[in-house]
């Protein structure tokens, strides 16, 4: 039978799982987001079950809860919360609430919360049964994992024979890639050798007797007679002679195959003067490889690769330049023949300038950004790619196209048809594909199923454990199933619930006592080693107080005073704790700390040294703080510090149910009197040290500057005490280095 459910929640989004849960059960659900709406629905609906949020901002929630319990005593109540709130939980329990449900609101957690409700007064269905306990393992994990893999072992045994052909195919692929890489390296070496051959022809032309004189005279006929044999013997496609201004004196271009009659000559034109590598030669530039440069230009035979060098006269004067060129088509064709590969030369924009691939066009272009990446990483690696031309698949390796002088002209691509690969028969391929595909599909299906069954709960536990390790105790894991993982998840949730309560008490204790005292109390209850009734020890007391703070407090509002004190203590307390001291109590603007009892007993010499070092650093910190306060126009905090070493009684002070760990004794009172004495002796922040502390320092006295002030009578002491004014002689960093 359906029941009436009232959801009183402050967060609409977090309440959605609750609404969905009860509506799926067929219950009637009403929702309220504030106390006024909740009161109206409570009178109108008279629900059987109410789920109320514990975190309403105002205190009206408690009055509403009390009214609901009085008007509808038979109504069941579940308090929901996002994080532990001990104070509100205790107040809710005072009204008879015993069931608390924390986020996330999963169906399993809601079920368990409902089961914890009493079933004799509310007609809530499915409330039978006691709270769930740890269940026995009915389906062991090893059975879940082992049994499916027995089947997989049989499948893989049948498929192992076919995998051999797969291995062979992959080895052929590796050999093909290695061959392509080797061909790419061979192409790079071939380009270097061809450039060297052009350079030899250039030297021969430049050093031919009479060339320099003919260039000075501008005699094109004489130059033709001198260089035509050189061009014919070297089978060069083009030789150009330029005067010192970059004007063509002679251009020899091969028109046929071999022989002196296969060349045409011309003169005139200054188009070469605009080429960068030609300008370098004409201007007399010299790099680490010499005074000769190479580059790309347009000639009578199309795009050309030129090598350029200077021509010098008899007295060493520069008369012009000579260029020896070869067309890129011839270059690519010969390179393809020598390396048994297809060659494509790309410009800096990735467009193919010339290629030996039949039917290739702009479709084989390289991305301009990739060209820049190849040139930037040319000494590291060369990329590879696949493409299809005329229904034929190619693999291409791309490297830098660099000429003499370090000039990058673009990139060069060397490609091989993938018909070089040894292929298994189509029938074998189909068999391998079918069996491997079936095996992989089976592995994936079983693997996904097993991974889901095993890893999902484990990952939830791992993530929740990491959250707990980071201090987040608001996590829960959804424990489903009947195996070991479900039991571990339930145990984890019980553990977190205990940690949540423990963290509340530990946090409360840590905020009321120092960490050292808290740790000592923890060890007391676990080992009983500390006598809480008090034990004697020799310790060093340090007392601080702000002079005239009462007068300052009268001139400022309480919030400002509170801020000043917090800022003041934030500067000095870390110094005390950093030297092993324990801040025992704050009394407004006064503070008492002790050294040598917690966290472990120390010799008087060590406790006195730590207290004096801390006091010196506190004095420096107060000076820094006062400088900041002066800049803000705030009054100075003049502080007196008293230090005394002597016998104290340390232990728990109070009753059996309320303890305060402290130190008492005449030594504590003496430190307080020394601090008060600074008011009479000095008009600035100062440190007074008793004779007992001065004596306890022993050989550490040299670390400080002590000014004897003689004997002084202090309140509460019959005999006068000998006091010293202490000032530091070393920086805090030096003190720490001496410890």
Secondary structure as the mmCIF struct_conf table of DSSP 4:
data_model
#
loop_
_struct_conf.conf_type_id
_struct_conf.id
_struct_conf.beg_label_comp_id
_struct_conf.beg_label_asym_id
_struct_conf.beg_label_seq_id
_struct_conf.end_label_comp_id
_struct_conf.end_label_asym_id
_struct_conf.end_label_seq_id
STRN STRN1 UNK A 4 UNK A 8
BEND BEND1 UNK A 10 UNK A 10
HELX_RH_AL_P HELX_RH_AL_P1 UNK A 12 UNK A 25
TURN_TY1_P TURN_TY1_P1 UNK A 26 UNK A 26
STRN STRN2 UNK A 28 UNK A 32
BEND BEND2 UNK A 33 UNK A 34
HELX_RH_AL_P HELX_RH_AL_P2 UNK A 35 UNK A 45
BEND BEND3 UNK A 48 UNK A 48
STRN STRN3 UNK A 49 UNK A 53
BEND BEND4 UNK A 54 UNK A 54
BEND BEND5 UNK A 57 UNK A 58
TURN_TY1_P TURN_TY1_P2 UNK A 59 UNK A 59
HELX_RH_AL_P HELX_RH_AL_P3 UNK A 60 UNK A 71
TURN_TY1_P TURN_TY1_P3 UNK A 73 UNK A 74
STRN STRN4 UNK A 76 UNK A 81
BEND BEND6 UNK A 82 UNK A 83
HELX_RH_AL_P HELX_RH_AL_P4 UNK A 86 UNK A 94
TURN_TY1_P TURN_TY1_P4 UNK A 95 UNK A 96
STRN STRN5 UNK A 100 UNK A 102
BEND BEND7 UNK A 103 UNK A 104
HELX_RH_AL_P HELX_RH_AL_P5 UNK A 107 UNK A 115
TURN_TY1_P TURN_TY1_P5 UNK A 116 UNK A 116
BEND BEND8 UNK A 117 UNK A 117
BEND BEND9 UNK A 119 UNK A 122
BEND BEND10 UNK A 125 UNK A 126
BEND BEND11 UNK A 129 UNK A 129
HELX_LH_PP_P HELX_LH_PP_P1 UNK A 130 UNK A 132
HELX_LH_PP_P HELX_LH_PP_P2 UNK A 134 UNK A 137
BEND BEND12 UNK A 138 UNK A 139
HELX_RH_AL_P HELX_RH_AL_P6 UNK A 141 UNK A 206
TURN_TY1_P TURN_TY1_P6 UNK A 207 UNK A 207
BEND BEND13 UNK A 208 UNK A 208
TURN_TY1_P TURN_TY1_P7 UNK A 209 UNK A 210
HELX_RH_AL_P HELX_RH_AL_P7 UNK A 211 UNK A 217
TURN_TY1_P TURN_TY1_P8 UNK A 218 UNK A 218
HELX_RH_AL_P HELX_RH_AL_P8 UNK A 220 UNK A 234
TURN_TY1_P TURN_TY1_P9 UNK A 235 UNK A 235
BEND BEND14 UNK A 237 UNK A 237
STRN STRN6 UNK A 238 UNK A 243
TURN_TY1_P TURN_TY1_P10 UNK A 244 UNK A 245
BEND BEND15 UNK A 246 UNK A 246
STRN STRN7 UNK A 248 UNK A 254
BEND BEND16 UNK A 256 UNK A 259
HELX_RH_3T_P HELX_RH_3T_P1 UNK A 260 UNK A 262
STRN STRN8 UNK A 263 UNK A 266
HELX_RH_3T_P HELX_RH_3T_P2 UNK A 271 UNK A 274
BEND BEND17 UNK A 275 UNK A 275
HELX_RH_AL_P HELX_RH_AL_P9 UNK A 276 UNK A 282
TURN_TY1_P TURN_TY1_P11 UNK A 283 UNK A 284
STRN STRN9 UNK A 287 UNK A 287
TURN_TY1_P TURN_TY1_P12 UNK A 288 UNK A 289
STRN STRN10 UNK A 290 UNK A 290
BEND BEND18 UNK A 291 UNK A 291
STRN STRN11 UNK A 293 UNK A 299
TURN_TY1_P TURN_TY1_P13 UNK A 300 UNK A 301
STRN STRN12 UNK A 302 UNK A 312
TURN_TY1_P TURN_TY1_P14 UNK A 314 UNK A 315
BEND BEND19 UNK A 316 UNK A 316
STRN STRN13 UNK A 318 UNK A 327
HELX_RH_AL_P HELX_RH_AL_P10 UNK A 328 UNK A 339
TURN_TY1_P TURN_TY1_P15 UNK A 340 UNK A 340
BEND BEND20 UNK A 341 UNK A 341
STRN STRN14 UNK A 342 UNK A 346
TURN_TY1_P TURN_TY1_P16 UNK A 348 UNK A 349
BEND BEND21 UNK A 350 UNK A 350
STRN STRN15 UNK A 352 UNK A 355
BEND BEND22 UNK A 357 UNK A 357
TURN_TY1_P TURN_TY1_P17 UNK A 358 UNK A 359
HELX_RH_3T_P HELX_RH_3T_P3 UNK A 362 UNK A 364
HELX_RH_AL_P HELX_RH_AL_P11 UNK A 368 UNK A 376
TURN_TY1_P TURN_TY1_P18 UNK A 377 UNK A 380
STRN STRN16 UNK A 384 UNK A 389
TURN_TY1_P TURN_TY1_P19 UNK A 390 UNK A 391
STRN STRN17 UNK A 392 UNK A 403
TURN_TY1_P TURN_TY1_P20 UNK A 404 UNK A 406
STRN STRN18 UNK A 407 UNK A 417
HELX_RH_3T_P HELX_RH_3T_P4 UNK A 418 UNK A 420
BEND BEND23 UNK A 421 UNK A 421
HELX_RH_AL_P HELX_RH_AL_P12 UNK A 426 UNK A 469
TURN_TY1_P TURN_TY1_P21 UNK A 470 UNK A 471
BEND BEND24 UNK A 481 UNK A 483
HELX_RH_AL_P HELX_RH_AL_P13 UNK A 484 UNK A 512
BEND BEND25 UNK A 513 UNK A 513
HELX_RH_AL_P HELX_RH_AL_P14 UNK A 515 UNK A 527
BEND BEND26 UNK A 530 UNK A 530
TURN_TY1_P TURN_TY1_P22 UNK A 532 UNK A 533
STRN STRN19 UNK A 535 UNK A 546
TURN_TY1_P TURN_TY1_P23 UNK A 547 UNK A 548
HELX_RH_AL_P HELX_RH_AL_P15 UNK A 549 UNK A 554
TURN_TY1_P TURN_TY1_P24 UNK A 555 UNK A 555
BEND BEND27 UNK A 556 UNK A 556
HELX_RH_AL_P HELX_RH_AL_P16 UNK A 558 UNK A 578
TURN_TY1_P TURN_TY1_P25 UNK A 579 UNK A 580
STRN STRN20 UNK A 582 UNK A 587
TURN_TY1_P TURN_TY1_P26 UNK A 588 UNK A 589
STRN STRN21 UNK A 590 UNK A 595
BEND BEND28 UNK A 596 UNK A 600
HELX_RH_AL_P HELX_RH_AL_P17 UNK A 604 UNK A 632
TURN_TY1_P TURN_TY1_P27 UNK A 633 UNK A 633
HELX_LH_PP_P HELX_LH_PP_P3 UNK A 634 UNK A 636
STRN STRN22 UNK A 639 UNK A 655
TURN_TY1_P TURN_TY1_P28 UNK A 656 UNK A 657
STRN STRN23 UNK A 658 UNK A 664
BEND BEND29 UNK A 665 UNK A 665
HELX_RH_AL_P HELX_RH_AL_P18 UNK A 666 UNK A 681
BEND BEND30 UNK A 683 UNK A 684
STRN STRN24 UNK A 686 UNK A 690
HELX_RH_AL_P HELX_RH_AL_P19 UNK A 691 UNK A 697
HELX_RH_3T_P HELX_RH_3T_P5 UNK A 698 UNK A 703
STRN STRN25 UNK A 704 UNK A 712
TURN_TY1_P TURN_TY1_P29 UNK A 715 UNK A 716
BEND BEND31 UNK A 718 UNK A 719
STRN STRN26 UNK A 721 UNK A 728
BEND BEND32 UNK A 729 UNK A 730
HELX_RH_AL_P HELX_RH_AL_P20 UNK A 732 UNK A 738
#
